[in-house]
């Protein structure tokens, strides 16, 4: 028994830097994409040029109007909510508790006058819950990226060795809002890439895990028509590196897509990861795309942090995002890794 405890401690210590870098990368990507979220590519170019640092919300930014540079959005806030609920539930995400937390979060945002509210699939699910639909049945139509944007804590809490078991955990965490093959596939891809990175996978191997998990996830939940995320990711990771660097932002915007649809934004995030560029540069590119920039950059940041560890992120960027948002990620990382070790 003593030996097991020692091995658990060693595993936890070796995994911790990458797990912390995953949550930090999620927040950094989110904050980089905050001023450009939901803007068109021409509008971003007019207001910001190409994002290469944290910036204040610009004159045409309505959702995050007035937010200072380095501020995170719903992507980070909801991911940390999931992390806390997973730890509270000893690895289980109670559907009713999660639904209540989502409702409370949106009401708090509305009270502050924020337009950074629940996404379309999550909003529909929450309304169905308020209308009396059981929480574990409310997500039967959700196909957008809301589950994927907040799934990184599941990737930290569950090892990648058994992808079927990992997808089980993803589906449990997604059921309230995104219980469809598309929603689960997108979230499974991000969770698997994060988990594989924490297990020591290279960037390419983490993407392999993402594609394999997306294929499993696509067979779960309710069927809804849409592009296959595994197949589209496999194509995109081979396509984008062959595009000239100056044309990549246009290529992602025009051919992969940057909307809230999982089969666009999740694939865009993983395609950018496949470029094998400096992680900070990758997130700046994601924040410059147009569309759902904060979510694309947040998902890419979680994967890159998991794969590369703390060296992925400039020290000043880490200080900025944690200070501006008063983030205390260490207890959440420790709690999630304790779940992973028991798994």
C-alpha positions, 0 to 999 in steps of 0.5 A, spaced: 500 500 500 505 504 501 508 503 494 502 505 491 501 511 495 509 513 492 507 511 485 501 516 486 505 521 488 510 521 483 505 520 477 501 526 480 508 530 481 510 529 474 503 530 471 502 537 475 506 542 470 502 540 464 495 539 467 496 546 470 499 549 463 493 546 460 488 550 464 493 556 464 493 555 456 485 555 456 485 562 460 490 565 456 487 563 449 480 565 452 483 572 454 487 573 447 480 572 443 476 576 448 476 582 444 475 579 437 470 574 439 464 574 434 467 579 430 468 578 422 475 577 419 475 584 416 472 588 422 478 584 426 483 587 421 480 594 421 480 594 429 486 590 431 490 588 425 493 581 427 492 579 435 499 579 438 498 581 445 492 581 450 488 587 448 482 591 451 475 590 447 475 594 441 470 599 439 466 594 435 466 589 441 459 588 444 459 582 448 465 583 452 464 591 451 469 595 456 473 589 458 480 590 459 486 586 456 487 579 459 480 578 461 477 571 460 470 570 458 465 564 459 470 559 456 474 559 462 469 561 467 465 555 465 471 550 465 473 552 472 465 551 474 466 544 471 472 543 475 469 545 481 463 540 480 467 534 478 471 535 484 465 536 489 462 530 486 468 525 486 469 525 479 461 525 477 458 531 474 451 531 477 446 533 472 441 537 476 447 540 480 450 542 473 444 545 470 443 549 477 450 552 476 449 554 469 443 558 471 446 561 476 452 563 472 447 566 467 443 570 472 449 573 475 452 575 468 445 578 467 445 582 473 452 585 471 449 587 465 454 583 461 452 580 454 457 574 455 451 569 456 450 562 455 451 559 448 445 557 444 445 550 445 446 551 453 441 556 453 436 552 450 438 546 454 437 551 460 430 553 458 428 546 457 430 545 464 426 551 467 420 548 463 420 542 467 424 537 462 429 533 466 436 535 466 439 529 463 434 529 457 435 537 456 441 536 451 438 532 446 439 537 440 446 541 442 451 541 437 455 547 438 462 548 442 459 549 449 461 542 451 468 542 448 470 549 451 469 547 458 471 540 457 479 540 459 478 539 466 475 532 464 481 531 460 485 532 466 481 528 471 481 522 466 487 518 463 487 517 456 489 510 456 482 507 455 479 512 450 472 509 451 472 510 458 474 517 457 469 518 452 464 515 457 466 521 462 465 526 457 458 524 455 456 524 462 459 531 463 456 533 456 449 530 457 445 536 460 447 541 454 450 537 448 448 530 448 448 529 441 454 525 437 456 532 434 457 535 441 460 529 444 465 528 439 467 535 439 468 535 446 471 528 446 476 530 441 479 536 446 478 532 452 482 526 449 488 531 446 488 534 453 489 527 457 494 524 452 498 531 453 498 530 460 500 522 459 506 525 455 504 524 448 507 528 443 503 534 439 502 529 433 500 523 438 495 528 442 492 529 435 491 522 434 488 521 440 483 527 439 481 524 432 480 517 435 476 519 441 471 524 436 470 517 432 467 514 438 464 520 441 460 521 434 456 514 436 454 517 442 448 521 444 442 523 439 444 523 432 444 530 428 446 531 421 453 534 421 460 533 418 464 528 422 469 531 426 474 526 426 474 525 419 474 533 418 480 533 423 484 528 420 483 532 413 484 539 416 491 537 420 494 535 413 491 540 409 493 546 413 500 545 414 501 545 406 498 552 406 502 558 405 503 562 412 500 568 410 494 565 407 492 560 413 488 565 417 483 566 410 484 558 409 481 557 416 476 562 416 473 560 409 474 552 408 474 550 416 470 555 419 470 559 425 463 559 428 460 556 434 458 549 430 463 544 433 464 541 426 468 548 425 471 551 431 473 544 434 476 542 428 479 549 427 483 549 434 486 542 432 488 544 425 492 550 428 495 545 433 497 541 428 501 547 425 507 545 430 508 553 431 510 556 437 504 555 442 503 563 443 503 564 436 498 559 435 493 562 440 495 569 437 493 566 430 486 563 433 485 570 436 485 573 429 481 568 425 474 572 426 468 568 429 468 564 435 475 566 436 475 566 444 473 559 444 477 556 438 484 559 442 481 557 449 481 550 446 487 550 442 491 553 449 488 547 453 491 542 448 498 546 447 499 547 455 497 539 456 502 537 451 508 542 452 507 544 459 509 550 462 514 552 457 509 553 452 507 560 455 510 566 456 511 568 464 508 575 463 502 572 460 501 567 465 502 573 470 497 577 466 491 572 466 492 570 473 492 577 476 487 580 471 482 575 473 484 573 480 485 566 478 487 560 483 488 554 479 492 550 483 487 547 488 483 545 482 489 542 478 490 538 485 483 536 485 483 534 478 489 530 478 487 526 485 481 524 481 486 522 475 490 518 480 485 514 483 482 512 476 
